[in-house]
Amino acid sequence: MGIIDNINKLFDHRIRLGIMSILMVNESADFNRLKELLDVTDGNLASHIKALEKEAYILVEKQFIGRKPNTRYSATKLGKAEFRKHIEALERLLRK
C-alpha cells in the first residue's frame, strides 16, 4: 500500500477540510455558523457542502426555527470514517 493511498482528494480543499473538521468535533452546525467559522461567502460554502453531501459525507437537515428556515449539517458515519483515514494518512506522510 502506497503512502498516499488514503489521502482523499475531496478533502484537498481547505474549506471542505474545515467543514469536516468542524463537524467532527460538533454534533452539527448550521449554515451561518459554518460560514462564520470558515469566513467564506454563501456561494462558496454552498458549493463545498454540495460536494460533501454528494459523497454522503455529510447529512443536511432543513427545518424552521420560528418562521425562519434553518439548515443544519452533520457528518455521517461514512464521512467520519473517511475523514479519519485521510488525517491518519497525512500523519503517516508527515512522519516519513
C-alpha positions in Angstrom: 0.0 0.0 0.0 1.4 3.4 -1.0 2.0 6.2 1.4 -0.7 8.4 -0.1 -3.4 5.7 -0.8 -5.8 7.0 1.9 -5.3 10.7 1.1 -8.8 11.7 0.0 -8.9 14.2 -2.9 -12.3 15.6 -1.6 -10.5 16.9 1.5 -7.8 18.7 -0.6 -9.7 22.0 -0.4 -9.3 24.0 2.8 -13.0 24.8 3.0 -14.1 21.1 2.8 -11.3 20.2 5.2 -12.7 23.0 7.5 -16.3 21.8 7.2 -15.4 18.3 8.1 -13.1 19.4 11.0 -16.0 21.4 12.5 -18.4 18.5 12.1 -16.0 16.0 13.6 -16.0 17.9 16.9 -19.6 19.2 16.9 -22.7 17.1 16.6 -23.9 19.5 14.0 -23.6 23.1 12.8 -25.9 25.4 10.8 -25.0 27.2 7.6 -24.4 30.6 9.3 -22.1 29.0 11.9 -20.0 27.3 9.3 -19.9 30.5 7.2 -18.8 32.5 10.2 -16.1 29.9 11.4 -14.7 29.5 7.9 -15.0 33.1 6.8 -16.4 32.3 3.4 -19.2 33.5 1.1 -22.6 31.9 0.9 -22.0 30.6 -2.6 -18.5 29.3 -1.8 -19.7 27.4 1.3 -22.8 26.0 -0.5 -20.7 24.5 -3.4 -18.3 22.8 -0.9 -21.3 21.5 1.1 -22.8 20.1 -2.0 -19.6 18.2 -2.9 -19.5 16.6 0.6 -23.2 15.8 0.5 -22.9 14.2 -2.9 -20.4 11.7 -1.4 -22.7 11.1 1.6 -20.1 12.5 3.9 -22.5 15.0 5.5 -26.2 14.9 6.3 -28.3 18.0 5.5 -31.4 18.7 7.7 -33.7 21.6 6.8 -36.1 22.9 9.4 -37.8 26.0 10.5 -36.9 27.8 13.7 -39.9 30.1 14.3 -40.6 31.3 10.8 -37.0 31.3 9.7 -35.6 28.4 7.6 -32.5 26.8 9.2 -30.2 24.2 7.6 -28.1 22.1 9.8 -25.2 19.8 8.8 -23.7 16.8 10.5 -21.0 14.3 9.5 -22.3 10.8 8.5 -20.6 7.6 9.8 -19.0 7.3 6.3 -17.9 10.9 6.3 -16.3 10.5 9.8 -14.5 7.3 8.8 -13.2 8.7 5.5 -12.0 11.9 7.3 -10.2 9.8 10.0 -8.5 7.8 7.2 -7.4 11.0 5.5 -6.0 12.5 8.7 -4.2 9.3 9.6 -2.7 9.2 6.0 -1.5 12.8 6.4 0.1 11.9 9.8 1.9 8.9 8.3 3.1 11.1 5.5 4.5 13.7 7.9 6.3 11.0 9.9 8.3 9.9 6.9 
